[in-house]
Amino acid sequence: MLRIRAALLGFALALSSVAGAFAADQRMDRLPRESFDVIPPAERVQGERGDIRIWQKACRVGPTNWARRRIVDIAVQEWAFFGFQTIDATQIDTRQLPSGLVPDTLNPALPSPRIDERFLRLGLPETARAMDATIAGYWSATPDGEKALLTQNRAWNGPGGRDVDWLEPWSAAFVSWVMCEAGLGDMAQFARDVSHRVYVDQAIAARDSNNATTAYVAYDSGETDIAPGDLLCVARGSADYRKLSDRRKATGEYAPTHCDIVVKTDAAAKRIFVIGGNVGDAVSLTILPATNDGRHLHPIDSGMIADAHNVFAHLKLRADAVEMNALDNTPTIKALQSAPPLRPFQRP
């Protein structure tokens, strides 16, 4: 147990050691509300698999400039609740390159180095029934959450029964719930939605119109400093976005996208740490490789290394600054110093 705590508390020095430090099948309960005032997402819904209903839709509303630390603290607590699942995307596979040679775009026989993502730690998956109310609670923070749960309940009560997986991606619902609980409950501050593209478009519009009401303003990756509480967004599938200008051409249209919450940056090690929902079927922390062009630290892209995440939008939070290693100072990580043993997963 001491090794578990030491590994987490030493994130800044050796996060790659986390996998070996964790005992198997353990996660951390959310902190009591008297020590960290967050209403668990499960308390926003009622019922069991096949009959889960939303009963609480309200969100906290507070000043945007107070939100940065709370966004990070809430995201880290959910990561711990899912079992600290961690993905290292900084591993570069160069084994295909003969010694002394460099990638040559004119010679397909010499492939470029590629990202080799590795799970440092596996968490409790979305399919575990212990997570039903939590994921449903994330949906409750979105305008279309009831529709998503209705579809899911029908699937659970249909062919395949209660073993049917979650049908709709819930990553945007996770981000929306974090913002809801962090105090960005006014839709004018943050456009909570089941799709990331809605609040990405809101942040782009804020940039283009100088709208001072919204919590986030959109920038290209590398255009400004990345800080904990910001969002980094990538496109998926048919949406091959590389820049904000790519999304501007399709504003308002559907596009498969995904955004993660920045919880820590490490300029010396050239690493950016982000937490997202529905990543590897859990709330996961991903370590992204970064570069510094002399101005701002930002994630590498596929133009540098194959399979790297192409961040097309950096959503900058208009809030007071916090330390760049905010992850290490969250209530959750600090609680590991005196916490009882982490409890085993509740397997379905």
N, C-alpha and C positions, 0 to 999 in steps of 0.2 A: 504493500500500500504506500509506503514511503517513496518507493520508486515511481509510482504513478504521480504522486504530487510533485515530486522533484522534476519529473519530465515536463509537466505542464507549466510549473512555475519557471522553468528554464527555457521557455519557448524561444526567447530571443537568441539563445546560444546554440541550441541543438534540437530543433523541432523534429528532425529526422529520427531522433531516438524515441519518439513517442510510441511508435508501434511496439517496440520490444519492451517498453516500460509498462504498458497496460496489462493488467490481468485480463483474462478472457471474459467476455460477456458481462461487462459492467457499464453502468451509466450513472449519472448523478441526478438526483431529484432536484426540482426547482427549489430555490430558496424560499423560506417563509416570507409572507408579505410584510411582516414587521421589519425585516431586514432588507428587503428589496421589493418595493411596491409594484408588482406586476400581476395583473389578473390572468391566470392561466387560460390559454385558449379553450381548454376542455370545459371551462365553466361558462362558456358562451353558448353551449349546445346541450341538448338532452337526448336521451334514448340510446339504443344499442344499434349495432350493425344491421342495416335493413330498415331502421326506423329512427335515424338521427335527424333532429330538427334544431334549427337555430332559434334561440330565444333572446339573445342579446346581440344587438347590432351597433350599439353606441360606441363611440371612440372618445378617447381623451383629446381635448383641444388645449393647446398651450402655445407659448411663443416659440417660433421657429428657432431662434438663436439659442435656446436651451436644449435642443433635441439631439445634438451630435453624440454626447456621451451616452445618453439613454438608448439610442439606437444600437450602439455597439454592445452595451451591457445586456440588452434584451436578446440580441442575436446570439451572443455567446452562451447565454443560459439555455436557449433552445438547442444549440449544438451539443451542450453537455447532456441535456435530457435525452437526446437521440443516441448518446453513447460515444461522443467525441470522434465521429467518423472523419478521417483526414485523408486528403488526396494530395500527393506531391506531383505537381506538373512541371517541376524544374529539372527533371531527369532528361538528359539529352543523349540519344542513342546515335553514336558515331561509328559503331562497329563495322558498318558497311563500307566505310571509306578506307582505302589503302593508306598506309602510313606516308605522311608527307604531302598528300594530295588534298585539295580543297574542293568543295562542291563547284561544279561547272554546269551552268544551265544549258550550255551548248553540247554537253556530252551526257546523255541520259544514263550511261553506264556508271556514272559517278553520282549516286543519289545524295540529296541534301541530308544533313542531320535531322532527326525527327524527335518530337516530344514523346517521351515514354512515361505516361502517367502511371503512378503506382499508389495503391491503397496502403497508407501507413497504418491505418486503423479502420476496422469495420464497425459500423454502428447498428442500431436496431432499425430494421427496414420498415417502410411504410405499410407493408403487408401485415405486420404484427398488430393484433387487435388492441394491444395496449396503446397504440398510436391513433386509433380511429377518432376519438374525440378531439385529440390535438389537431389533426389535419382538418377535421370538420370545423374546428374553431378558427383555423386560419381562413377558411372560406367565408366565415361569418362577417369578416371585415370588408368584403367586397359586395358591390351592388347585385351581382349575379350569383352570389353564393348559394342562395336557396335553390336556384335552378340547377346548379352543379350537384348539390346534395340530393335533390329529387332524382336526377339521372342516376346517381350512384346507388341510392336506395333501391331503385327499380332493378338495377343490375344485380344487387345482392339478393333480391327476392325473385329473380328470374333463373334461367338456365345457368348452371354452374354454382348457384347458391351463394352462400356467405363467403366462399373462397375466391370470389372475383376480385381482382386487383383494382386499385383506384384508376378510373377511366381517364380523368382529366388531369393534365399536369397542374401541380399546385404550387409551383415556384413563385408565381406572381401573387398568389394568395398569401404565401408566407411573408413576402416583402410588405404587402399591404397590411397584414396584421401587425408586424413590427412597427410600422409607421403609425398605425391606429393606436397602439399601446404606448408609443413614444411621445405622443402629444400632437402629432400631425393629423388630427382627426377631421379637420376642415378640408373638404374636397378641393377648395381653392388653394390650399397648401400642397396637398398631394392627392392626385387622382387615383385612389385605390381601385384596383380592377383585377379581373381574372387573367388579364393579358398585360405583359410588361409594356407593350407598345403604347398603351394609353398614357401612362405617366412619362414615358420617354418623349412622346409627342408634346405633352404638357411642358416638359423642361426645354424642349427645342423652341416652342412658341414663346416661352419666357425669355429665352435668349434673343429671339428675333424681335420681340415687341417691347423689350425692357420692362417686362411685368415684374414688379417688386413683390407681389403677393405670394408667388409660388416658393416652396421650400428648396427646390432644386433647379439649377440652370445647366443646360447641356453644353458640353465642350467636346472637341475631338480628343482622342487619346494623345497625351503628351503636350496638350496645349496649356495646361495649368497643373499645379500641384495636386496630387492625389492624397487624400487624408481619410482617417477613420470616420465612418458615417457617410462617406460618398458611395455612389453606386457605379459599378462598371458593367456595361451591357454588351452582349454579343448577339449576332444573328445566327440563325440555324436553318438548315434545310435550304429551301429555295430563296431565302432572303440573304443574298451575298453582300451584306453591308460592310464597308470598310471605314466610312466617314459619315459624319452627320448629314452631309449633302446627299448621300445615298438614301437616307431615311426621309429627308425633306421632300424628295420626289414622290414619296408614297405616303405622305402624312394622312392619317385617318384610315388607311387600308390595313387589312390584316397582314401580319408578318410574324413568323415564328422567331421569337427573341427570348433572351434570358438575361436577368440582371442579378448580380451578387452584391452584398454589402461589404465594403472594405472595413476591416477591423484592426489592421496593423500594416505599416509599411516599414521596411528595413532597407534604407538606401545603401548602407555599407555592403550588405549581402546581396543586394539587388533582388529583393523578394517583396511581393505584395500578398497579403493574407486576406482572403475573402470568405464570407459565409453565405450560403444560398440554400434554398429549399428545393426538394425534389432533385437533388444532386446525388446520384448513386442511390436513389430511393430513400433518401434521408435528408435531414438538415446536416450539411457537411461543411467542413472547412477545406478550402483549396489553397495551396501555395503556388502562386504564379511567378514564373521567372520574369524579371524586369530589366530594363535598360535605362541608362541616363544619357541623353543626348547633349549634356552640358547645361540643360535648363531644368527639365522635370523628369522624375522617375515615372516610367509608365510600362505596362506589360509589353513584352515582345510580341510580334505578330508573325503570321505565316510567311511574310516576305523575308523574315530573318531565319526562322526555323520552321520546318514543315510541321503541321498539326498544332501549332500554337494557337491560342485563342485570339481571334481578331476583335479587339474591343473597338466598336464603332462609336460608342457614346460613353463619355465620362460625365455622370450627373453630379455636379458639385453642390453640396449642401450649404445653404446660407446660414451658418450657425457659428457660434464661438468655437475657437480652436481647442483641441485636446492634444495630448501627447501622441506621437506617432505609434507608440507601442501600447495603445489603449487596451488592446486585448489582454495584456498581462496584468492590468490594473482593474479588471472588472470584478464585481462582487463574487461572481462564480469562481473565478480562478483564485481569488483571495480566500474564499471559503474552504478551498481544498487543504489549506494549512491546518485547519482544526476540525474538518468534517469527519464524521464516522465513515466506516468503510463504504465504498460505492456499492450500490445494490445490484444484484444480477438482473439481466434482462428478463422481462416477463414474456416468454415465448408463447405464441398462440397455441 
